[in-house]
């Protein structure tokens, strides 16, 4: 549950900051409905990217650990000459 909470919180904060930065930089350039649509898409895209990156880091860490345990088991079971 900790992974889910941390990932969700980081995604929320990151997406909020990206949308605020976009709003600060480009809202004067575009019209009202266009800004709302772009901000919604930007929020969802940022949220997805942060969550996916966090999940892939966790997955890669688990795979490395599994490979390390497999390698050590092979060394104990099949000694080299």
C-alpha positions in Angstrom: 0.0 0.0 0.0 3.0 2.3 0.7 4.0 2.1 -3.0 0.6 3.1 -4.2 0.3 6.0 -1.8 3.7 7.4 -2.6 3.3 7.0 -6.3 -0.1 8.7 -6.3 1.1 11.6 -4.1 4.2 12.2 -6.3 2.0 12.0 -9.5 -0.5 14.5 -8.1 2.2 17.0 -7.0 4.1 16.6 -10.3 1.0 17.0 -12.4 -0.2 20.0 -10.4 3.2 21.7 -10.8 3.4 21.1 -14.5 -0.1 22.5 -15.1 0.7 25.5 -12.9 3.8 26.1 -14.9 1.9 25.8 -18.2 -0.8 28.2 -16.9 1.8 30.7 -15.9 3.7 30.6 -19.2 1.1 30.1 -21.9 -2.4 30.9 -20.6 -2.2 34.5 -22.0 -1.5 33.1 -25.5 -4.5 30.7 -25.9 -8.2 31.1 -25.5 -10.3 29.9 -22.5 -11.6 26.6 -23.8 -8.3 25.7 -25.4 -6.4 26.3 -22.2 -8.8 24.1 -20.2 -8.5 21.3 -22.7 -4.7 21.5 -22.9 -4.4 21.7 -19.1 -6.6 18.6 -18.7 -4.6 16.6 -21.2 -1.3 17.8 -19.7 -2.4 16.8 -16.2 -3.4 13.3 -17.3 -0.2 12.8 -19.4 2.0 14.0 -16.6 0.2 11.9 -14.0 0.6 8.8 -16.2 4.2 9.4 -17.0 5.2 9.8 -13.3 3.2 6.8 -12.2 4.6 4.6 -15.0 8.2 5.7 -14.3 7.8 5.0 -10.6 6.3 1.5 -11.4 9.1 0.7 -13.8 11.8 1.6 -11.3 10.2 -0.6 -8.7 9.8 -3.5 -11.2 13.5 -3.1 -12.4 14.7 -3.2 -8.8 12.7 -6.4 -8.1 14.0 -8.1 -11.3 17.6 -7.2 -10.4 17.1 -8.8 -6.9 15.6 -11.9 -8.5 18.6 -12.2 -10.9 21.0 -11.8 -8.0 19.3 -14.5 -6.0 19.2 -16.8 -9.0 22.9 -16.3 -9.7 23.9 -17.0 -6.1 21.7 -20.2 -6.1 23.4 -21.4 -9.3 26.8 -20.9 -7.8 25.9 -23.0 -4.9 24.2 -25.7 -6.9 26.6 -25.9 -9.8 30.2 -25.3 -8.7 32.6 -24.3 -11.3 35.8 -26.3 -11.9 
